[in-house]
Amino acid sequence: MAKFLQLIRFPNLVMIALTQYLFKFFLINPYASYSLDSLRFFCLVLATVCIAAGGNIINDIYDVETDRINKPHKVFIDTFITKKNAFLLYFMFTFVGIGLAIYVGGISLPENTTIFFAIASLLFLYSKYLKKIALIGNIVVSLLVASSILILAFPIFTKNNLFRNELIISVLLIYASFAFLINLIRELVKDNEDVNGDYNANMKTLSIVLGRNRVNKIVAVLAGMLIIFILYVISEYMQGKTITTVYALLTLLLPLLYFIIKVWQADTKWEYRILSFILKIIMLFGILSVLVFYYFDPLF
């Protein structure tokens, strides 16, 4: 069971479900007209989790060669599970996810089904082809991470409370943009960490094309852009919201500044692993900010 949970990246799946439920209870329900009842929202979350689990499995299937070098203790294909059974597991998770999306969308939300099908297709294309292309793979997987937030916006398009709904959709777009940027940075850091295995697998990641040092500088610039983005959001949306502003300073801005300092001269696998972990913690704090908004600085 433990190896199976590692195969599907269970902690990451919990993070996806937690994120979507936090947004439902502390952002969408209090401020927006939502067209999904509790059962259909649960199915929406489960569909997201199933498709993400399938994506993790198919990624491992096509990543065996690189993982034997980068993460030999985390090679599950042909050790814990055969490639054939892994493919069956992938199809099972993916089809269940799309089936749940069809149930959630039905006739009223066909775009919901379409986006889940597109996400599942992109996950396959990413694992099979796109991850081998410099920067393209990083952008695609970051868009897929952001999509787990964006899909929550589709059921909000109702006529009631239009102004509030538009504001909530804007907030969801801000969070999705934050998730995209920080995940893009993390993907580049992970490419630097895994450069040896990727090179032996004939992949053309940015770290292989440009070298670690140049990618370090690109990552630092992207982190600086993320800081500017957060400062813009603070100035535009958090005027008078002292607690949220202090929270953003302590949990997002200062850690990002520390990250920029450390990444500029990072060189070892261990250093990149620590930097990747820091970014994951920053992302978690970013998502948890919805609680700060709800309890201390309401949007309205």
Summary of the structure (lengths in Angstrom):
residues: 300
radius of gyration: 19.7
end to end distance: 45.6
largest distance: 57.2
contacts: 982
relative contact order: 0.11
helix: 81%
strand: 1%
